[in-house]
Amino acid sequence: MVEGTGVASDNAEDEETKKQRIAQAVARCEAPIHPDFLVAKTPATSSDAQCSSEPPTKKQKPNRGMNKNKERRENVAAMKKVAALQLCPRLAYLNECDGSLGEPRCSQNHDREAFAETKLPNIADECPVLEALGVCPAGLNCRFSGHVLDGKNVDKCGVALSPNCSWHQKIPHIGVVPGEKNIFSEDLRISLRKKTYDFSRAEDLAKAWDRWHSQRPKDAAENDERYSLPTDSARFLGPLVEKERRRIDLRNKSILAPLTTVGNLPFRRLCVGLGCEVTVGEMALSLSIVDGLQSELALLRRHESEKCFGVQIAGGDVAVMSKAAQFIDERVDCDFVDINCGCPLDEVHRRGAGSRLMAKAAHLEGIVRCMSGVLKTKALTLKMRTAHMEDNKVKDFNGRYAHNLIPKLEGWGVSALVLHGRTARQRYTKLADWDYIKECSSRRRCQTPFIGAMHGVDSVMVGRGALIKPWLFTEIKEKRHWDISASERLDLIRDFSRYGLEHWGADSRGVETTRRFLLEWLSFTCRYVPIGLLEVQEAKINWRPRPYVGRNDLETKLASTNSKDWVEITEMMLGKVPDGFSFVPKHKSNAYQAEGMQVKAEDEGAAG
């Protein structure tokens, strides 16, 4: 049952009353949905606390931050279970295995009969990976049909694969995907893990910085040229070879912010297809990169469709950040390196990283100067907030101090600046302060490219807005509001699924990994309220809707905050979930409470 009685109710309501009703809804941070689509209030849904902009009471604990790993362990439990039953990857891909070393690695599971008895049913008749690549490295383990002939894995031409075939040379195993870059060899990872990689350039710079910084008088004036010239000066670095650093032009471009969890390669591909011009990888920890951790190195991957791509790293140690910058400069195909100076999470702050760096200016200076000095071919950018925590000593701008850091960062060697218009304390719960962003822009001395959302910026960076509606890039590019249909949104979900299967593989493990990241994204995109249902076109990201129905069943399901509906959507693309499957999103939110399962959609997302 919905409120209102259709068009007649519109005619019965005078214009002034309508304006007041809309204004009251907006004041409550409630999306002004046309009454014809609202679900009638019941005692269970009549409270406006869900949409209130007031902070929670002491008894009402705020849902913010991230769900703990122990709360989310069931997310991967089912995937591990089905992955353990898979056939040896080499036997599945190349149709034979002698147990020797090499890729793909042998898992010792060569029992075809046992595998056939436990294998899950095929999802569809055509394998999307075979269609895209011409071969499916998942082989006999693949959850799709179309490339198994007489019990053997075959390519698009129907030819059975073998260890000596050309496909094995081109795609040695499921982790190598044509069109993806920054795939590192085992030898390189071992050299990082065993500390044999030559980091002498970074180490020399860090030592030079320590010597120079220890000799600098504590009372040195900020405008003293002996201590404020750019990194390129040979005062503390010694003579430097003339840089061949690649110039980066980010002006007048739409940029996808670095996003934890959901900003993966398949999602970035989706955004590029919708008009995004610059992408940034997920935040990677500098120490994990230097230690050769495979899961962290995987965050540096780039798809060939990402024409302008940057990697973001976080860390609080000058030497380690310098080493990570050297490794990226020498081994990673990217256009720029971004310093995370904005992450609001305590786990990152404990490492001295994220927005905490803003409160440690001397430390931040060493990181920026040394990274700028070690990067020969990549530009250095930095993303920060208006402050780590409000500083009572700063009388102006409510204790925020980003405006004081901006001219310093220019001198230290940053090629572009990104400002998130909130403090770490505000996280993502309040609207950004656009006027303060404009003030920060005016503090530049060298007209360094300045990226924000509006008011005096050179480019636009989109974070959570892209998670909720990635077609926002199309709207920016075409300067229009897109009343996207439910079927068009489903097509985007289908595209993401296809990209995910190419990236993570079409075997049971890859299917469930794709499903897990799709569910993380659906925990955001369910917050989108179709423009055609609103009584105003200028939607706000902090608006929360009352329960409503869409213009058709699919639109209603896509708006559901119940995780059971999210799972059903994934089953349209990826087949039935395994037995015992459950899902808890990575991030929490006050705005959405799931029904039936312990699931809450994210109120955060940008890495910082």
Beta strands, then each sheet from edge to edge (+ up, - down):
strand 1: 148-149
strand 2: 152-153
strand 3: 180-181
strand 4: 254-256
strand 5: 278-280
strand 6: 284-285
strand 7: 302-303
strand 8: 309-314
strand 9: 336-341
strand 10: 379-385
strand 11: 416-420
strand 12: 450-452
strand 13: 459-462
sheet 1: 1+ 2-
sheet 2: 3+ 7-
sheet 3: 6+ 8+ 5+ 4+ 13+ 12+ 11+ 10+ 9+
end
